[in-house]
Amino acid sequence: MIEHPGMMADLQPDKPAVIMADDGETITFRQFEETSNRFANLLRALRIQRGDGLAVLLENRSEYLPLVWGGMRAGLRVTAIATHLTPEEIDYILSDSGAKVLVTSVGFAEKTGKLALDGIAVERRLMLDAPQSGFGHLQQLLEGQPMVPLGDQSEGIEMLYSSGTTGRPKGIRKQLPEAPFGTLSPSYRRSVELYGIDASTRYLSPAPLYHAAPLGFNLRTLRVGGTTTIMRKFDAEQALTRIEQQRITHSQWVPTHFVRMLRLSEDIRTRYDLTTHRCAIHAAAPCPVEIKHQMIDWWGPILKEYYAGSEGNGHTHITSEEWLAHPGSVGRPNHGKVHICDEEGNPLPVGQEGTIFFEGGATFEYHNDPDKTAASRNRLGWSTLGDIGYLDEEGYLYLTDRKAHMIISGGVNIYPQEAENVLVQHPRIYDAAVIGVPNAEFGEEVKAVVHPLEMALAGPDLEAELIAYCRTQLSPVKCPKSIDFVPELPRQENGKLYKRKLRDAYWDKDQEGRA
């Protein structure tokens, strides 16, 4: 098996490694290898050594993956920074991670101009395109570096930060690989074998590369010699166009992508030839059952879902065929053993909801936060991502919601994902979020914040219709008591919802009212 891009560069140097979906810009494996080698040599010239940190703040662009791989082959910890973050949030990640090099682009000149950058030497601040003051011109610096591999190549690793959807981002720190350079990590090897990723793979990446799953799956594909097609920004119809035109075999999605594509007209959805598409991987958030049924009806039984986190402490998997027999499940574990535990960390019986723990997976720590690390373990040493769920009799896992999103109203625990899954199925709704807002009597009450298909529809009549619709499928206690309408919900580009931002707006108002 090919285990790093340089091997394909030797075998088929002119084979496309990276294709940009919107304009067809292509990087061959020869070019990929040359750029990554030049960057690795530049890092050494800047006195960056194995185990040091590299931070990457870039939009989806052709240079992203060669530069990340250059850092990886230099044995670095690579931190991909979300592009939507504020300068203050970026400063926090740069400082907390201890990054010694920052790679960015002129597209972020305004943000980088506001950064402190105290821990990163001037010569290690690198910018693509036309650099601003205080940054070196990365393209020019690369031209002066040799294209040959480092003499001390070693495997690096991602050091990613949680999305911060419920609080401050957490850096996930794992041990650097000790295996010789060119050796797939156990998690990468499991993935390529599970999903049939190999040199014939043509992978479509519709999400931001800073997110763990797109970054990981792109690197997996490139390491075994496959070709990746990267969308600069997700567009539902363009995604279908690329599947047809690039003869895509594999892809990776989040449920929001499915909802967007299902909102396309029947004429558009049936216009494209998707016959080469044989594996559609999805995760990141629970997929509403009806939405997934519709996707399987449309694409066939090619959807493969998993549940895991950047922590690498466990992994479950489910095929479409299994899912149809266990609708709503995220599968059974193929790495680590799943347990459901109560608040004290004690195992719960089959069918009972509790916190999901993994036993026997990879170890990790939250960087510079021993309290969060300790809170992620129970007394048996099992670790959790903070999600709530249950197991059925056959050992299939079902997700309820994140513990941090739980609403407690009058002493009743309510998981908002249930109501969200109902609301997004309504034909007049484009997107929905359910949160807890202040209630003087019950502490919290359930509120929905909804993005309608047309803002002209927003008003008391639609509010009443949606509440009634929700109550046809769920207990009234789980349904919103009120609905606010917005032209757009605060989602990251990877589809994850910023519930913290929604909640804070209501809780801050409540505090102001009490002041």
C-alpha positions as CSV (number, residue, x, y, z in Angstrom):
1,M,0.0,0.0,0.0
2,I,1.1,3.5,-0.8
3,E,1.6,5.3,2.6
4,H,2.6,8.8,1.7
5,P,2.2,11.2,-1.3
6,G,5.9,11.0,-2.3
7,M,5.5,7.3,-3.2
8,M,2.8,8.2,-5.8
9,A,5.0,11.1,-7.0
10,D,7.5,8.5,-7.9
11,L,5.0,6.2,-9.6
12,Q,2.7,8.7,-11.3
13,P,4.1,12.2,-11.0
14,D,1.6,13.8,-13.3
15,K,-1.4,12.3,-11.6
16,P,-3.7,15.0,-10.0
17,A,-3.3,15.1,-6.2
18,V,-5.5,18.1,-5.5
19,I,-8.2,19.7,-7.7
20,M,-10.0,22.9,-6.8
21,A,-13.7,22.4,-7.6
22,D,-14.6,25.9,-8.7
23,D,-11.9,26.6,-11.3
24,G,-10.2,23.2,-11.9
25,E,-6.8,24.4,-10.5
26,T,-4.8,21.2,-10.2
27,I,-1.7,20.2,-8.2
28,T,0.0,17.0,-9.4
29,F,1.7,14.6,-7.1
30,R,5.0,15.8,-8.3
31,Q,4.1,19.4,-7.4
32,F,2.6,18.3,-4.1
33,E,5.9,16.5,-3.2
34,E,8.0,19.4,-4.3
35,T,6.0,22.0,-2.3
36,S,5.9,19.9,0.8
37,N,9.6,19.2,0.7
38,R,10.5,22.9,0.2
39,F,8.3,23.8,3.1
40,A,9.8,21.1,5.4
41,N,13.3,22.4,4.5
42,L,12.2,26.0,5.2
43,L,11.0,24.9,8.6
44,R,14.4,23.4,9.4
45,A,16.1,26.6,8.1
46,L,13.9,28.5,10.6
47,R,15.2,26.1,13.4
48,I,11.9,24.4,13.8
49,Q,12.4,20.9,15.2
50,R,10.4,17.7,15.7
51,G,7.6,18.3,18.2
52,D,7.3,22.0,17.6
53,G,4.0,23.6,16.7
54,L,2.9,24.9,13.3
55,A,-0.4,26.9,13.0
56,V,-2.2,27.2,9.7
57,L,-4.8,29.9,9.2
58,L,-5.9,29.6,5.5
59,E,-9.0,29.5,3.4
60,N,-9.7,26.3,1.3
61,R,-7.0,26.7,-1.4
62,S,-4.6,24.5,-3.3
63,E,-1.6,25.2,-1.1
64,Y,-3.3,24.1,2.1
65,L,-2.7,20.4,2.0
66,P,0.9,20.5,0.6
67,L,1.9,22.9,3.4
68,V,0.2,20.8,6.1
69,W,1.9,17.7,4.8
70,G,5.3,19.6,4.8
71,G,4.8,20.3,8.5
72,M,3.8,16.7,9.1
73,R,6.9,15.2,7.4
74,A,9.0,17.6,9.5
75,G,7.5,15.9,12.6
76,L,5.5,18.9,13.8
77,R,2.3,19.3,15.7
78,V,0.0,21.0,13.2
79,T,-2.9,23.2,14.4
80,A,-5.4,24.1,11.7
81,I,-7.2,27.3,12.9
82,A,-10.9,27.9,12.1
83,T,-11.1,30.9,9.7
84,H,-14.3,32.4,11.3
85,L,-12.6,33.0,14.7
86,T,-12.0,36.5,16.0
87,P,-8.5,37.8,16.5
88,E,-8.9,37.4,20.2
89,E,-9.8,33.7,19.7
90,I,-6.9,33.1,17.3
91,D,-4.5,34.8,19.7
92,Y,-5.7,32.4,22.4
93,I,-5.1,29.3,20.2
94,L,-1.6,30.5,19.1
95,S,-0.6,31.2,22.7
96,D,-2.1,28.1,24.2
97,S,-0.7,25.7,21.5
98,G,2.8,27.2,21.7
99,A,3.0,27.4,17.9
100,K,6.4,28.6,16.7
101,V,5.3,29.2,13.1
102,L,2.1,30.8,11.6
103,V,1.2,30.3,8.0
104,T,-1.7,32.5,6.7
105,S,-2.7,34.4,3.6
106,V,-3.4,38.0,2.6
107,G,-7.1,37.2,2.8
108,F,-6.7,37.3,6.6
109,A,-4.6,40.5,6.6
110,E,-7.2,42.4,8.6
111,K,-7.4,39.7,11.3
112,T,-3.6,39.0,11.5
113,G,-3.0,42.8,11.8
114,K,-4.8,42.6,15.1
115,L,-2.9,39.6,16.5
116,A,-0.4,39.9,19.3
117,L,1.8,37.1,17.9
118,D,4.1,37.5,21.0
119,G,5.3,33.9,20.9
120,I,6.1,33.7,17.2
121,A,9.3,35.3,15.9
122,V,8.9,37.7,13.0
123,E,10.8,35.5,10.6
124,R,8.4,32.7,11.3
125,R,5.3,34.6,10.4
126,L,4.6,33.5,6.8
127,M,2.0,34.8,4.4
128,L,0.8,33.6,1.0
129,D,0.1,36.1,-1.8
130,A,1.2,39.7,-1.2
131,P,2.3,39.8,2.5
132,Q,1.6,42.6,4.8
133,S,4.3,44.2,7.0
134,G,5.6,41.8,9.6
135,F,5.2,38.7,7.5
136,G,7.5,36.9,5.2
137,H,6.5,36.1,1.6
138,L,6.0,32.4,1.8
139,Q,6.1,31.7,-2.0
140,Q,9.4,33.5,-2.4
141,L,10.9,31.8,0.6
142,L,9.9,28.4,-0.7
143,E,11.6,29.1,-4.0
144,G,15.0,29.2,-2.3
145,Q,14.6,25.8,-0.6
146,P,15.6,22.4,-2.0
147,M,13.0,20.0,-3.3
148,V,14.6,17.0,-1.7
149,P,13.2,15.3,1.4
150,L,14.7,16.1,4.8
151,G,17.3,13.8,6.1
152,D,15.5,13.5,9.4
153,Q,11.9,13.0,8.2
154,S,9.5,11.8,10.8
155,E,5.7,11.5,11.3
156,G,4.0,14.6,12.8
157,I,0.5,14.8,14.1
158,E,-2.5,17.1,14.2
159,M,-3.1,19.2,17.3
160,L,-6.6,20.4,16.8
161,Y,-8.8,22.6,18.9
162,S,-12.4,21.9,19.7
163,S,-14.9,24.1,17.9
164,G,-15.8,26.1,21.0
165,T,-19.5,25.8,20.2
166,T,-20.2,25.5,24.0
167,G,-17.2,27.3,25.5
168,R,-13.6,28.1,25.0
169,P,-11.8,25.8,22.5
170,K,-9.8,22.9,23.9
171,G,-6.5,21.8,22.4
172,I,-6.4,18.0,21.9
173,R,-2.8,16.8,22.5
174,K,-1.7,13.3,21.5
175,Q,1.6,11.6,21.5
176,L,3.8,12.1,18.5
177,P,4.0,8.9,16.4
178,E,7.1,6.8,17.0
179,A,6.8,4.7,13.8
180,P,9.2,5.3,10.9
181,F,8.3,8.0,8.4
182,G,5.8,6.8,5.9
183,T,3.8,4.6,8.3
184,L,0.1,5.1,8.4
185,S,-1.2,5.7,11.9
186,P,-3.5,3.0,13.3
187,S,-6.5,5.4,12.9
188,Y,-5.6,6.2,9.3
189,R,-5.2,2.6,8.5
190,R,-8.5,1.6,10.0
191,S,-10.2,4.3,8.0
192,V,-8.7,3.5,4.6
193,E,-9.6,-0.1,5.1
194,L,-13.1,0.5,6.4
195,Y,-14.1,2.9,3.6
196,G,-12.1,1.3,0.8
197,I,-9.9,4.4,0.2
198,D,-7.0,3.6,-2.2
199,A,-5.1,5.0,-5.2
200,S,-8.3,4.8,-7.3
201,T,-10.2,7.0,-4.9
202,R,-11.6,10.3,-6.1
203,Y,-12.6,12.1,-3.0
204,L,-14.9,15.2,-2.8
205,S,-14.3,17.5,0.1
206,P,-17.2,20.1,0.6
207,A,-16.2,21.4,4.0
208,P,-13.5,23.7,5.4
209,L,-10.1,22.0,5.6
210,Y,-9.5,23.3,9.2
211,H,-12.1,20.9,10.5
212,A,-10.8,17.6,11.7
213,A,-12.8,15.3,9.4
214,P,-12.1,17.0,6.1
215,L,-8.4,17.5,7.0
216,G,-8.1,13.9,8.1
217,F,-9.9,12.3,5.1
218,N,-8.0,14.5,2.6
219,L,-4.7,13.4,4.1
220,R,-5.8,9.8,4.2
221,T,-6.7,9.9,0.5
222,L,-3.5,11.6,-0.5
223,R,-1.3,9.3,1.6
224,V,-2.6,6.2,-0.3
225,G,-2.4,7.9,-3.7
226,G,-6.0,9.0,-4.3
227,T,-7.1,12.4,-5.7
228,T,-9.0,15.0,-3.7
229,T,-11.4,17.6,-5.1
230,I,-11.8,20.5,-2.8
231,M,-14.7,23.0,-2.7
232,R,-13.7,26.5,-1.6
233,K,-17.2,26.8,-0.2
234,F,-20.1,24.4,-0.1
235,D,-22.9,24.8,-2.7
236,A,-25.5,22.1,-2.9
237,E,-25.9,22.0,-6.7
238,Q,-22.1,22.5,-7.3
239,A,-21.5,19.4,-5.1
240,L,-23.7,17.3,-7.4
241,T,-21.9,18.8,-10.5
242,R,-18.5,17.8,-9.1
243,I,-19.6,14.3,-8.3
244,E,-20.6,13.9,-12.0
245,Q,-17.8,15.8,-13.7
246,Q,-14.9,14.5,-11.5
247,R,-16.4,11.0,-11.3
248,I,-16.2,11.1,-7.5
249,T,-16.1,7.8,-5.7
250,H,-15.9,9.0,-2.1
251,S,-17.1,12.0,-0.1
252,Q,-17.6,13.3,3.4
253,W,-20.6,15.3,4.7
254,V,-22.4,16.6,7.7
255,P,-26.2,16.5,8.1
256,T,-26.6,20.2,7.2
257,H,-25.2,19.4,3.7
258,F,-27.9,16.7,3.3
259,V,-30.7,19.1,4.2
260,R,-29.4,21.7,1.8
261,M,-29.2,19.2,-1.1
262,L,-32.6,17.8,-0.3
263,R,-34.1,21.3,-0.6
264,L,-33.1,21.4,-4.3
265,S,-35.9,20.8,-6.7
266,E,-36.5,17.3,-8.0
267,D,-35.4,18.4,-11.4
268,I,-32.0,19.5,-10.2
269,R,-31.5,16.5,-7.9
270,T,-32.2,14.0,-10.8
271,R,-30.2,16.0,-13.4
272,Y,-26.8,14.6,-12.4
273,D,-25.1,11.2,-13.0
274,L,-24.0,10.0,-9.6
275,T,-23.2,6.4,-10.6
276,T,-19.5,6.6,-9.7
277,H,-20.3,7.7,-6.2
278,R,-20.0,4.6,-4.0
279,C,-19.2,5.9,-0.5
280,A,-20.7,8.9,1.3
281,I,-19.2,9.3,4.7
282,H,-21.0,11.4,7.3
283,A,-20.7,12.4,11.0
284,A,-20.2,15.6,13.1
285,A,-23.9,15.7,14.3
286,P,-26.8,13.3,14.7
287,C,-28.6,13.0,11.3
288,P,-32.4,13.3,11.6
289,V,-33.9,9.9,10.7
290,E,-36.2,11.1,8.0
291,I,-33.4,13.1,6.4
292,K,-31.2,10.0,6.2
293,H,-34.0,7.9,4.8
294,Q,-34.4,10.4,2.0
295,M,-30.7,10.4,1.3
296,I,-30.6,6.6,1.1
297,D,-33.7,6.7,-1.2
298,W,-31.9,9.2,-3.4
299,W,-28.2,8.0,-3.4
300,G,-28.8,4.3,-2.6
301,P,-27.2,2.4,0.4
302,I,-23.8,4.2,0.1
303,L,-24.1,6.3,3.3
304,K,-21.6,5.3,5.9
305,E,-21.8,7.0,9.3
306,Y,-19.4,7.1,12.2
307,Y,-19.2,8.6,15.6
308,A,-15.8,9.8,16.9
309,G,-14.0,12.9,18.0
310,S,-10.6,14.4,17.4
311,E,-9.6,12.9,20.7
312,G,-9.3,9.5,19.0
313,N,-10.6,7.7,22.1
314,G,-13.1,5.6,20.2
315,H,-15.0,5.1,17.0
316,T,-18.3,3.6,15.9
317,H,-19.4,2.8,12.4
318,I,-22.6,1.8,10.6
319,T,-23.5,1.0,7.0
320,S,-26.7,2.0,5.3
321,E,-28.0,-1.6,5.4
322,E,-27.3,-1.8,9.2
323,W,-28.9,1.7,9.7
324,L,-32.1,0.7,7.9
325,A,-32.4,-2.1,10.5
326,H,-31.4,0.2,13.3
327,P,-32.6,3.7,12.2
328,G,-31.1,6.5,14.2
329,S,-28.1,4.5,15.3
330,V,-24.4,5.6,14.8
331,G,-23.3,2.0,14.8
332,R,-21.2,-0.3,16.9
333,P,-17.6,0.3,17.9
334,N,-14.7,-0.8,15.8
335,H,-12.2,1.0,18.0
336,G,-12.7,1.1,21.8
337,K,-15.6,-0.4,23.8
338,V,-18.7,1.7,24.4
339,H,-20.2,2.1,27.8
340,I,-23.2,4.2,29.0
341,C,-22.7,5.7,32.5
342,D,-24.6,7.7,35.0
343,E,-23.5,11.0,36.6
344,E,-21.2,9.1,39.0
345,G,-19.5,7.2,36.1
346,N,-21.3,3.9,36.9
347,P,-22.3,1.7,33.9
348,L,-26.0,1.7,33.0
349,P,-28.1,-1.1,31.6
350,V,-29.1,-1.5,27.9
351,G,-31.7,1.1,26.7
352,Q,-31.0,3.6,29.5
353,E,-29.7,7.1,28.5
354,G,-26.5,8.4,30.0
355,T,-23.0,9.7,29.2
356,I,-21.1,7.8,26.4
357,F,-17.7,6.5,27.5
358,F,-15.1,4.7,25.5
359,E,-12.8,2.0,27.0
360,G,-9.5,1.0,25.5
361,G,-9.1,3.8,22.8
362,A,-6.2,6.1,22.2
363,T,-5.1,8.3,25.1
364,F,-5.2,12.1,24.9
365,E,-5.2,15.2,27.1
366,Y,-6.6,18.7,26.8
367,H,-3.6,20.9,26.4
368,N,-2.9,23.1,29.4
369,D,-6.2,22.1,31.1
370,P,-5.8,19.2,33.5
371,D,-9.2,19.8,35.0
372,K,-10.9,19.3,31.6
373,T,-8.7,16.2,31.1
374,A,-9.7,14.8,34.5
375,A,-13.4,15.6,33.8
376,S,-13.3,13.5,30.6
377,R,-12.5,10.4,32.6
378,N,-14.4,8.3,35.0
379,R,-13.1,6.3,38.0
380,L,-12.5,3.3,35.7
381,G,-10.3,5.3,33.4
382,W,-12.8,5.4,30.5
383,S,-13.0,8.7,28.5
384,T,-15.9,10.7,27.2
385,L,-16.6,13.4,24.6
386,G,-19.5,14.7,26.7
387,D,-22.3,13.2,24.5
388,I,-25.5,11.5,25.7
389,G,-26.8,8.3,24.3
390,Y,-27.9,4.7,24.8
391,L,-27.2,1.2,23.6
392,D,-29.7,-1.3,22.2
393,E,-29.7,-5.1,22.8
394,E,-27.4,-5.7,19.8
395,G,-24.8,-3.1,21.0
396,Y,-25.7,-0.3,18.5
397,L,-25.2,3.2,19.9
398,Y,-27.8,6.0,19.6
399,L,-26.9,9.6,20.2
400,T,-29.3,11.8,22.1
401,D,-27.4,15.1,22.3
402,R,-24.4,16.8,23.8
403,K,-24.6,17.1,27.6
404,A,-23.7,20.8,27.4
405,H,-26.8,21.4,25.2
406,M,-29.3,19.8,27.7
407,I,-32.1,22.0,28.8
408,I,-33.4,21.6,32.4
409,S,-36.9,22.9,32.7
410,G,-38.7,22.4,36.0
411,G,-36.3,19.6,36.9
412,V,-36.9,17.8,33.6
413,N,-33.9,17.0,31.4
414,I,-34.7,17.9,27.7
415,Y,-32.4,17.1,24.8
416,P,-33.0,19.7,22.1
417,Q,-31.8,17.5,19.2
418,E,-35.1,15.7,19.2
419,A,-37.1,18.9,18.5
420,E,-34.5,20.1,16.0
421,N,-34.8,16.8,14.0
422,V,-38.6,17.3,13.8
423,L,-38.5,20.9,12.8
424,V,-36.0,20.6,9.9
425,Q,-38.4,18.1,8.3
426,H,-41.1,20.8,8.0
427,P,-41.4,21.9,4.3
428,R,-41.3,25.6,5.2
429,I,-38.1,25.4,7.2
430,Y,-34.6,25.7,6.0
431,D,-32.8,25.3,9.4
432,A,-33.6,25.2,13.1
433,A,-32.0,25.3,16.5
434,V,-33.5,24.6,19.9
435,I,-32.1,26.1,23.1
436,G,-33.0,26.7,26.7
437,V,-33.8,30.3,27.6
438,P,-34.5,31.9,31.0
439,N,-37.8,31.2,32.7
440,A,-38.5,32.7,36.1
441,E,-40.6,29.7,37.3
442,F,-38.9,26.7,35.7
443,G,-35.3,28.0,35.3
444,E,-35.3,27.3,31.6
445,E,-37.9,26.9,28.8
446,V,-37.6,25.5,25.3
447,K,-37.2,28.0,22.5
448,A,-36.7,27.4,18.8
449,V,-34.8,29.8,16.6
450,V,-35.8,29.1,13.0
451,H,-34.5,30.0,9.5
452,P,-37.6,29.8,7.3
453,L,-37.5,29.2,3.6
454,E,-38.8,32.7,3.1
455,M,-38.6,35.4,5.8
456,A,-41.9,36.7,4.5
457,L,-43.5,33.5,6.0
458,A,-42.2,34.5,9.5
459,G,-44.9,35.4,12.0
460,P,-47.4,34.2,14.6
461,D,-49.2,31.9,12.1
462,L,-46.0,30.0,11.2
463,E,-44.9,29.9,14.8
464,A,-48.2,28.3,15.9
465,E,-48.0,25.9,12.9
466,L,-44.5,24.7,13.8
467,I,-45.2,24.3,17.5
468,A,-48.3,22.2,16.7
469,Y,-46.3,20.2,14.1
470,C,-43.6,19.4,16.7
471,R,-46.3,18.3,19.2
472,T,-47.7,15.7,16.7
473,Q,-44.4,13.8,17.1
474,L,-43.0,14.7,20.5
475,S,-44.2,15.2,24.1
476,P,-45.2,18.9,24.6
477,V,-42.4,19.2,27.3
478,K,-39.8,18.6,24.5
479,C,-41.3,21.1,22.1
480,P,-40.6,24.8,21.9
481,K,-42.9,27.2,23.8
482,S,-42.0,30.0,21.4
483,I,-40.2,30.5,18.2
484,D,-38.0,33.4,16.9
485,F,-37.3,33.7,13.2
486,V,-33.9,34.7,11.7
487,P,-32.5,35.0,8.2
488,E,-29.6,32.7,9.1
489,L,-28.4,30.6,12.0
490,P,-24.8,31.0,13.3
491,R,-23.3,27.8,11.9
492,Q,-19.7,27.1,11.2
493,E,-18.8,26.3,7.6
494,N,-18.5,22.6,8.7
495,G,-22.2,22.6,9.6
496,K,-21.8,22.8,13.4
497,L,-24.2,25.1,15.1
498,Y,-22.9,27.8,17.5
499,K,-25.4,27.2,20.2
500,R,-23.3,29.2,22.6
501,K,-23.9,32.3,20.6
502,L,-27.6,31.8,20.4
503,R,-27.9,31.0,24.1
504,D,-25.7,33.9,25.2
505,A,-27.9,36.4,23.4
506,Y,-31.0,35.4,25.5
507,W,-29.2,34.9,28.8
508,D,-27.4,38.2,28.4
509,K,-30.7,39.9,27.8
510,D,-32.1,38.3,30.9
511,Q,-29.2,39.5,33.0
512,E,-29.6,43.0,31.7
513,G,-33.3,42.9,32.6
514,R,-32.4,42.0,36.2
515,A,-29.7,44.7,36.5
